[in-house]
Amino acid sequence: MVYVGMTLLLGFGAVNTGNNLLYLLVSALLGFMAISGWLGQQNLRKLSLSLVLPQEIFAGQAALIGVRLHNQRRRLPAFLIRVELGDEQPLFPQVSAAGHAERTLLLSFPERGRQQIDNLWLSSCFPINFFVRSLRVSHHQSLVVFPQPQPAPAPPPGGESGQRQQQTTSSSGESGDLRSIHDYQGGEPLKSIHWKLSARHNNFKVKQLEGLAAKPSIIDLEQLGGSLEQRISRAAGLCIDQLRRQQPVGLKLADRLIAPQVGNVQRRRLLTELALYAGR
């Protein structure tokens, strides 16, 4: 703004006085302003964004989001690009030609359910910070925000049949004989990794040991106390806690019943059901 004010002041002075030196000086300043504006406009051309979201995002908790900026120009790098996403504005000092750069930021969603991230903004003060130029980037990405987990008393086990099954059958556990070996899924403890076998492959291998199956339980949303949102948060806390202990967990909603199972697939299925549940 100081630069623009000085240019205007010199321009008025040149018009009023007819001084040729002032005319030349104002022309140089205006030309410099035009060139910087053109460079700033070119700096924002052919840029695209993509977001790398974690598998689990909980309401009210900050999630680590990856922001990847792609420069689609083949010869010209991009400088001083700032991405505006919520209250966070990560800065990309330089993105090489035909390359990309990545930054991380913390983003939180206050409510559970399906959320939408639309129309991100890019801004840059390049080349000389006279003006900040902005560009809206069309971006549409949908995600499911899980309810914020809260502690709650554990539900009763799934009846006498579940107890008999616990005594007579076996499933994966943390002790006992080797049952099988499978790929690492992200939720297994590190002590279960078969390091020698993993060294021969491109991914981690996990040992699955024999162990007594835990008693299955079904979380009845209607039996938990409090408002709908409190019941959903308590049910989410129960799902996470019991599945972490390898206990089969199911969920009973007003219109359907999800059978007890274990594993990360069941965890995300139950949390997704709770996140999208409208209640009654």
C-alpha positions, 0 to 999 in steps of 0.5 A, spaced: 500 500 500 505 504 501 508 503 494 501 504 491 500 511 495 507 513 493 506 512 485 499 515 486 502 521 489 508 522 484 503 521 479 499 527 481 505 531 482 507 529 475 501 532 472 501 538 476 508 540 475 509 537 468 516 535 470 518 530 465 523 526 470 517 525 475 513 522 468 519 517 467 519 515 475 512 514 475 512 510 468 517 506 471 513 504 478 507 503 474 511 498 469 514 495 475 507 494 478 504 491 472 510 486 471 510 484 478 502 483 477 503 478 471 508 474 475 504 473 481 498 471 476 503 466 473 505 464 479 498 461 481 497 458 474 496 450 473 496 448 481 492 443 484 491 440 491 489 434 494 488 432 501 491 426 505 486 424 510 487 419 516 482 413 516 479 415 523 477 422 524 473 423 531 469 429 532 472 434 537 479 431 536 484 434 532 486 430 526 493 430 522 491 432 515 496 432 509 496 437 504 499 436 497 500 441 492 502 439 485 505 444 480 503 442 473 507 447 470 513 443 466 518 449 467 516 454 472 516 453 479 511 456 484 513 460 490 510 462 496 504 459 496 499 459 502 493 454 502 487 456 506 484 451 510 479 453 516 484 456 521 490 453 518 494 456 512 500 452 511 506 455 507 509 452 501 516 456 500 517 453 493 514 447 489 519 445 483 516 444 476 512 438 475 513 436 482 509 436 488 510 438 496 506 436 502 505 439 509 501 437 514 496 441 519 491 439 524 484 440 523 478 438 527 470 437 526 465 439 531 460 434 529 460 427 527 457 425 521 458 426 513 462 432 512 464 435 506 471 439 504 469 444 498 473 450 494 480 451 497 483 457 497 491 458 494 494 465 496 501 468 494 505 474 496 510 473 490 514 476 487 515 482 492 509 482 497 505 488 494 499 485 493 496 478 496 493 474 490 488 469 491 485 463 487 479 458 489 481 451 487 475 447 486 476 441 491 470 436 493 472 431 498 467 427 503 469 424 509 465 421 515 467 424 522 466 419 527 463 420 534 467 423 540 468 417 544 466 417 552 467 412 557 461 407 559 460 401 563 461 395 559 455 391 556 453 384 559 456 378 554 452 375 549 448 370 553 450 363 555 451 360 548 456 365 547 459 363 554 459 356 551 462 358 545 468 361 549 469 355 552 470 350 546 472 354 541 479 358 539 481 364 536 486 369 535 490 371 541 496 374 544 499 367 547 499 360 545 501 356 538 502 359 532 495 359 528 497 363 521 501 369 518 498 374 515 499 381 512 500 387 517 493 391 518 495 397 522 492 395 529 496 389 531 501 390 537 508 390 535 510 384 538 506 380 534 510 382 528 514 376 525 521 380 523 525 375 520 519 373 515 518 381 514 525 382 512 524 377 506 518 381 503 516 388 502 511 388 507 510 386 515 508 379 517 504 378 523 504 372 527 497 370 529 497 365 535 491 361 538 488 363 544 481 363 547 476 367 544 473 372 549 465 373 550 462 376 545 458 382 547 452 387 543 452 394 545 444 396 545 444 404 544 437 404 547 440 401 554 445 407 554 443 413 559 443 420 557 441 424 550 442 421 543 449 424 542 451 422 549 449 415 548 452 415 541 459 417 544 459 412 550 457 406 544 463 409 540 468 409 547 465 401 548 467 399 541 474 402 541 475 399 548 473 392 547 475 391 540 482 393 542 482 388 547 480 383 542 473 382 544 468 381 539 463 387 539 456 388 536 451 393 535 444 394 536 440 400 533 433 401 533 432 398 526 438 393 525 443 389 529 450 388 527 453 381 529 459 381 534 466 381 530 473 383 532 478 386 527 479 393 524 474 392 519 469 391 525 471 397 528 470 402 522 464 399 521 461 400 528 464 407 528 461 409 521 454 406 523 454 410 529 457 417 526 451 416 521 446 414 525 440 419 525 436 416 531 429 417 534 
